[in-house]
Amino acid sequence: MHIAPFDNQNKPIVDEHNSVVPLNYFNIVHLKKGDTYEYQLADYESCVVPATGNVDVVTQEQTFADIGRRIENVWDGEPEGVYVPTNSKATVTCQSETAEVFIAGALYDKTLSAFAVRTEDIDKVQYGSDDTKTHRKIKHILGQRYHDKVGRLLVSELYTVGQGGWSGFPTHKHDTDDLPNETRHDETYNFRFKPNNGSGMQLKQNSDDQPGEAYHIVDGSTVLIDKGYHPCVVMPGYEMYYFTILGGLSQRSLVQNFQPTHAHQLETIPGIKDMIAKFK
């Protein structure tokens, strides 16, 4: 499902118990200096990540100050975030002139402990190549190193390296709990382009032997992935970013099921097996 950019007025784009991706939650909050935004998700753990700007986050009677380093856009430095446990009130206060804040969530029924993710805690992986048109970088905010501190939520930022190329290839899916072969993880993306008049295409193919569908994605597009194989591509001459939320049904680690038609290309893309391992 594709949701075109719109003024959400700080209301969830993907609310709790969404009919398409019930394991995910997603909001974009825009604040000016001194503005405060409060929320509490009864059934979802979450992560506050400034796309741009600087905020203080208060949750579980702890203050996590000075979160966020980027000013111009998501290419302007490294991300930071704060993990907010299930059913915990969070107060986000803008300290910069303006801030755009992503709030990512996953369905989880236990309340853990809040913590901050600073720039030096980000886990990075770069893989692919210009020759294979698969060159990209991933910045894991809530990644592998937090398995013992987070329930079901994975949060990452993905960037195409260079201008043009494919992401999410070889094509894969994760819509069925069939361990050890595959896990059910709902996924939500929010896309950005540089320059911001760029665009791309999100493909979605439910069956290996049947044609799928395509969404034209632009700066600010949100895409909900409930099932099927789902690669995306950016136009030549433009860089692409997407904020990625994964929520697991039965476990946090993601097990991807690669499309049989294209699975042999796992052997042709440099570093891709290291990338896969980072989601487990």
N, C-alpha and C positions, 0 to 999 in steps of 0.2 A: 504494500500500500504506500502511495506517495502522498505526502501532505505538502502543498506548496507553501512558500514563505507567507506569513501573515503576522499582523500585530496581535500576539496572544495576550497582551496586557498582563503579563506575569502570571497567567493561568496555565495549568499543565497542558502541554501539547499531547502527551500520552499520560492519561490519568491512571490512578489506581484501578486495577481490574479491567483494563482496556480489553475490548472484545477481540482484537486482532493479536496483540502481544501482551497477554495478562501477566507475564512474568517481568515486564518492564515498566518503568516510570520515567518520564522525561519532561522537564520544564526549562524554559529560558526566561531569566529574570533580568530586566534592565533597571539599573539604579543610578541615581545621581548622588553626589557627595552628601553624606549624612542620612540618606534614605536607609530604611530598614525593611527587610522582608522576613517574615516568620512562616514556618511550616512545620507540620508534624504528620508523618505517614504511619498509620497504625500497623500496616502489614508489610511495609517495605523498608529495607535498609537503603541508604542513599549516599551519594558523594557530591559535594559542592566543589565545582571546578570553574574558576573565572576564565572565560574565554579571553577577556581583556579586563583590565582594571585590578584593583586591590580591595580586599574586604577583610573584615574580622568576622569570625564565626563562633557563636557561643552555643554549646550543646552539652548536656549532662554536667552542667555547672562548671564547665571548662571553657576558657577563652583561647581560641586559636587565632592569633593576631597576624596581620600583615600577610594574608594569603593572596598570591597572584603577582606576577612580575611583568605581564605583557601590557603594552600600551596601545599599539596601532591595530594589531590583528593577531590571529593564532600562529602566524609565522614569526612573531616578534618575541622569541625567547621560549623558555621551557614552562610547562604547566605546573601547577600546584593544586592541592585539593584538601578537603577535610571529609573523613568518613563519619557519617551520622547514623547511629544504630537505629534499628526498627523501633517505632513508637517513641522516638525521642524528639523533643521539640528542638528546632534549630532557629537561631536568629542570625541573619546575615546583614551586616552593616557596611555600606560603601565608604571607603576611606579616600579613594581617588576621585577625580572630577566626575567620571562616569565609570560604570562597570556593566559588562554583559556576563551573566553567570549561568553556567549549565548546572542543572541538578539531575543526576542520573540515579535510577533506583532499580532494585530487584526484589521480587517477592521473597520474604524470609520471615520465619515465625519466632526467631529468638532475638533477644536484645543483647548485643555485645558491648564493646567499649569504643568510644570515639578516639580518633587520632588524626594527626595532620600528615600529609604527604608533601614534603618539600622538594625543591628542585633537585637536590642531590639524591633523593630517593627514587627518582624516575628511572625505570628500567627500559633501556632502549635496545632496539634490534633493527638492523638494516639488511635487506636481502634483495634478491633479484638482480637484474642487469638492464642496461640500456638496450643491449642487443635483443633480449627477450621481451622488451617492452613491459617489464614487470618490476622495475626498480622502485622500491618504496621504503619508508622508515616508519617504525611503530614506536610510540612512547607510551609505555604501560604506566598508568597512574595507580590503579588498583590491579596489580598483576600477580604473577606467580609468588612473589615474596610475601604476600599478605594472606596466604591460604589459612593460616592459623588465627587470623584476626577478622576475617570477613566471611559471611555466610555463603551467598550465591552470586554476588555481584562482581563482574569484571568491567573495568573502564579503561579505555585506551584512546589515543589520538593517532590517526593514520595519515601519512603524507605520501603523495607521489613525489619521487625524486626526479627533478628535471621537469619537462613540460610535455604532457601527453603520457599515455600508457595505461595499462590495466592494473586492477587491484582485485583481490579475492580470486585469483587464478593460480593454479587450476581450480575450476569451479567445484564447490563443495556445498554440503548442506549439514544442518544439525537440528532436525525437527522431530527426531524419534529417539526415545530412550531405549537403546539396544546395546547396552554395554557388553563387551568392551569395544564395540565397533562404532558407536555413535551416541551422543547425548542430545537431549532436548534442551536447546538454549534459544529463547526468543532474543531477537537482536533489533536495536534501533540505531539509526545513523542520523547525524545532522551534518550537511555538507557545506563547505566554503570553497571559493575559488579565488585564485590570484593570477591576473587581475580579476576583480569580482564580477565582470561581465562574462566570464567563462562559464562553461557548462559541460555536462557529460551525460552518461546514460547508465541507468541501473537496470540490469537484466535479472529476470526471475524465471526459472524453468523448473516446473514441478516434477517432471519425469525426464529421464535420460533420453527417451526416444520420441518425445513430443515437443513441438515448438512452444516457447514460452512467451513472456510479455516483457515490455520495456517501458521504463519511466524516464522522461526527460528531467534531469536534475539540474538545478540552478543554485546560486548562492543563497543559502538558507533553507534549502529543501530538507525535509525530514522523511526518512524511509523506514517503514516497519517491515521486518522480515519474520514471518511466522513459519514459513516452510519453503522448501525448494532450493535449488542451486542459484547462487546470487552474486555473480561478478559485476564489477562496474568499471567504467572507462571514462577518461577525461579527454577533451579535445586537444589536439596538438597546439602548442603555444600557451598553455595554461597549466598552472599547478592546482592540485586538488587536495583538500583536507577533509577528513570526516571524523567527527566525535562518535565513538562507538560504545554502546551499552550492551552487555550480554548478561542475561539472567538465566541461571540453570534451574531445571525442574527438580532434579534429584541430587546434583552435586555441582560444585563450583567449576571444576576442571572441564574444559571444552574438548570434546572428541569430534573431529570433523570427519565426515564421510565424503570422500572425493568422488566426483562424477566418473563413472567407469570409462566413458568416452575419452576423457582428457587426463585421467590419473597418471598415465605414463610420463606426463610432463613434469611431475614431481622430480624426475631425475635430470631435468634440463635447466632448472632455475636455481642459480647459486644461493645457498644459505636458507632455502625455504624450510628445510627440516628443522633448523634451529628456531625459525619463527614459529612453526607449529608447536614445538616443545614449550615455548614461552606461555602458551595458553593452557597448559596442563598443570 
